[in-house]
Amino acid sequence: MARYPVLRSLATVSLEEALAYLDNADGDELTAADNLARDRNRLEGSTSTPDETEIHHALFLLRRARGLDAPSFDLMRVQLRRRQAA
């Protein structure tokens, strides 16, 4: 049993998929975006850890699926670095 839904597309995320990723991340957008980016990499056949750009794109897809504004790349980078330092 998978923890996350199987993505149907690398280019888009449905509202159902976005909400499932957020639910699995207890509402934490950055964690959901990181998990989505990892799954997108796996679908592409890569085992590498997603970089900031890939996480930002995943965050963008999660937010777009929910009808929200695009996230700021700079703000996301600051948030990721704060998590790494903690």
Secondary structure as a PSIPRED ss2 file (coil, helix, strand):
# PSIPRED VFORMAT (PSIPRED V4.0)

   1 M C   1.000  0.000  0.000
   2 A C   1.000  0.000  0.000
   3 R C   1.000  0.000  0.000
   4 Y C   1.000  0.000  0.000
   5 P C   1.000  0.000  0.000
   6 V C   1.000  0.000  0.000
   7 L C   1.000  0.000  0.000
   8 R C   1.000  0.000  0.000
   9 S C   1.000  0.000  0.000
  10 L C   1.000  0.000  0.000
  11 A C   1.000  0.000  0.000
  12 T C   1.000  0.000  0.000
  13 V C   1.000  0.000  0.000
  14 S C   1.000  0.000  0.000
  15 L H   0.000  1.000  0.000
  16 E H   0.000  1.000  0.000
  17 E H   0.000  1.000  0.000
  18 A H   0.000  1.000  0.000
  19 L H   0.000  1.000  0.000
  20 A H   0.000  1.000  0.000
  21 Y H   0.000  1.000  0.000
  22 L H   0.000  1.000  0.000
  23 D H   0.000  1.000  0.000
  24 N H   0.000  1.000  0.000
  25 A C   1.000  0.000  0.000
  26 D C   1.000  0.000  0.000
  27 G C   1.000  0.000  0.000
  28 D C   1.000  0.000  0.000
  29 E H   0.000  1.000  0.000
  30 L H   0.000  1.000  0.000
  31 T H   0.000  1.000  0.000
  32 A H   0.000  1.000  0.000
  33 A H   0.000  1.000  0.000
  34 D H   0.000  1.000  0.000
  35 N H   0.000  1.000  0.000
  36 L H   0.000  1.000  0.000
  37 A H   0.000  1.000  0.000
  38 R H   0.000  1.000  0.000
  39 D H   0.000  1.000  0.000
  40 R H   0.000  1.000  0.000
  41 N H   0.000  1.000  0.000
  42 R H   0.000  1.000  0.000
  43 L H   0.000  1.000  0.000
  44 E C   1.000  0.000  0.000
  45 G C   1.000  0.000  0.000
  46 S C   1.000  0.000  0.000
  47 T C   1.000  0.000  0.000
  48 S C   1.000  0.000  0.000
  49 T C   1.000  0.000  0.000
  50 P C   1.000  0.000  0.000
  51 D C   1.000  0.000  0.000
  52 E H   0.000  1.000  0.000
  53 T H   0.000  1.000  0.000
  54 E H   0.000  1.000  0.000
  55 I H   0.000  1.000  0.000
  56 H H   0.000  1.000  0.000
  57 H H   0.000  1.000  0.000
  58 A H   0.000  1.000  0.000
  59 L H   0.000  1.000  0.000
  60 F H   0.000  1.000  0.000
  61 L H   0.000  1.000  0.000
  62 L H   0.000  1.000  0.000
  63 R H   0.000  1.000  0.000
  64 R H   0.000  1.000  0.000
  65 A H   0.000  1.000  0.000
  66 R C   1.000  0.000  0.000
  67 G C   1.000  0.000  0.000
  68 L C   1.000  0.000  0.000
  69 D C   1.000  0.000  0.000
  70 A C   1.000  0.000  0.000
  71 P C   1.000  0.000  0.000
  72 S C   1.000  0.000  0.000
  73 F H   0.000  1.000  0.000
  74 D H   0.000  1.000  0.000
  75 L H   0.000  1.000  0.000
  76 M H   0.000  1.000  0.000
  77 R H   0.000  1.000  0.000
  78 V H   0.000  1.000  0.000
  79 Q H   0.000  1.000  0.000
  80 L H   0.000  1.000  0.000
  81 R H   0.000  1.000  0.000
  82 R H   0.000  1.000  0.000
  83 R H   0.000  1.000  0.000
  84 Q H   0.000  1.000  0.000
  85 A H   0.000  1.000  0.000
  86 A C   1.000  0.000  0.000
